[in-house]
Amino acid sequence: MTAISTLLLFAAAIILMVVAIARFKVHPFLSILGTAILLAAMLGVPFADIPDVIGKGFGGVFSGIALVIIFGTLIGSILERTGGAVALAKAVERVVGKRHPRLAMMLIGWIVSIPVFCDSGFVLVSPIGKSLARQSCTSPVPLMLALAGGLFASHVFIPPTPGPVAAAGMVGLENNLLMVIGFGVVISLLSLIPAYFFTAYIGKRVQETEETEDSQIVESECRCSAAMSFLPIVLPIILMALGSMASLIELPTGIAEVLTFLGKPTIALMIALLTCIPLLMQQKMLGKFHDITQSSLMTAGPIIFITAAGGVLGSVVVASGFVDIIKDSGESLKMLGVVFPFLIAAILKSAQGSSTVAITTTASMMGMFNDSGSIMSALGFTSPLAATLVVMAIGAGAMTVSHANDSYFWVVTGFGGIKARDGYRTMTLMTLIMGITAIALITLAAAILL
């Protein structure tokens, strides 16, 4: 099979997958898995080997990153159900003050979406934005957009949000999450700068809809300690940082082993989960821990299985020899650098709507940085730093852009008091600005650091 025919088959497979998800509403798990099997057959993978290829790709996710996704989702669910997320929001509101309501809402969204899904985070926190708007006698539209941007930025860039966590694991960074978190924090915050000014500009030109009836719901319900709510977010980062330090500095063997153990992402998040128990006790919700766990597993399950299906696609890419084609045309693709995974993620995001699907599918195609048979290796992304920048580029693509096929688009317009017809010139344009800003920053970082 020639290089051109192989590339055309690969492109056709991706188009088929996107059409199945976006047009025919096939579940992403089935669409990605079916596309992977079909692609394996079309690219000449021996039929006898296909089951092993599927098993290797599928099982790799469960042995690597699945527990991290589960624990991250469970921590977010507890913060959401106990009111901890709102406590975080109110703490930021008090610090930033009423003089800078847009900045307050953007920072609130950025913090809340680290553990909580951006859709849920917006529904939870939007009443605070409307309250700030009333107190400052301003339109709630720019505040709602600032909240949406803050939520979206951490949603696509910062673990333990499931998308970035899954991407990190799939490119071989499951033990380097601290680096991913660090870059995610920097890139997400910098991408919010133009979004901040955009919210002021567009907020003056877009009228709000009538205020929704539930705008007062959350404000009176929050009785959680902000410090206790911050602990499950901050503690795992501290533990992972200590684990990384243990491998860099001279320490007694026993201490180094303990810190390394505690710094493993799975262990760090498990400990963070234990710190959520006082929140449950404070809210007299310990008896609901089982139900919260059950609903969290139902939330995490589809993400894990979609990620696993993406792992199968990545395994097929390696087994089919597609990487050799990439290597043969490597010079032209290397010129794109981190823009290559950005474009793939952006196409998937714009076509089917889900940022998580775009992130996990793109990461699965790229493969692991330490695998000589992966696209990562073919493009020269062979170090943890390079792989981290690829994860960032995938996140940037997965926010470009949010429009009518994205559930978050409708959450923001519906709960944010923005008319549906104005969604494209507010939410869509803002996510485009954020995505372009992010990939420009990542490309600059790659040029300097790689």
C-alpha angles and dihedrals in degrees: 000000000000125000092247094051091048092051091047091051091049091049091048091051092053091048090049091051093050093046091049091053100038103033106027097031094233110167110261091237093059094038095052094042093047092047091050093052092046091048091050091054094045093048093053104256104161111257091231090058098047096084091053091047090052093047093048094050095042097045094046091069094051093049092047123031108001096095091049090054092048095049093044091051092047093051089050092049092052092049089049097047097042095047092249091129090057090047088056090050094050091048090056090045090056093048098046093038134207093288091077106035096160092051090047093053093046093052091043090054092045092054098039094051094057090080101012127063111254093238092055092039092057093050091048099046105032092088088062089055091050090049091051090049091053093047093049094040092234135127113274092220098086090044092051091049091048089052091048092050093048092049093047095048096059091037093066101031114033128067139246083053102106098241098055091038091054092046092050091052094046094054092047102263101115089120094042099058092128090065090048091049092049095051090040091056093050098043094043094050094046092049088055094060096078089038089057092057092041091057090056092048099046094037090069091054102045124071122217125239121235112296114265119246095240095059093113099045106097102036096073096041101065115102099145126123111253091213092054090047093051094049098076089053100043101037098065090048090053092047093049090048091053090048091054091047090052090064094047104047135048110265134158109276095246094050092046092051092050094048091046090051094048090046095059106111094235093051094042092053092044089056090046088054090056089056088061091066094080088054090054091047093048091054092042089241101122089110089059094055091100093053092046090050091049093051091045091054089050089053095044095043098072091045092052093046093047088049090049091051087051087052089057090052090051091049090051091050089056097041094048095058091243089135090064088060090052090050092051090055092032097123094060093044093044087061087066091052113171089356088076096069089037092059094047092050092045092052092049093045095048093044102048106016105229117112092196092054090047091050098046095042094049093045090051091053092050094052128194123330092224095051111096089204097057132099087241089062093044091055094046098254094136105138134070090248092052091046090051091054089050090054088051091049090050090051091050090052091048091061093049099118138355112195142139097315091056117088090211089060090060094043091055095045094041100045095028097062093245119140113244092236089057093052095094096052092044115030098020095046092045093053090048090053091047094048095048091046091050096050091046089054093045092049090051091049090050092050091052102037105034 
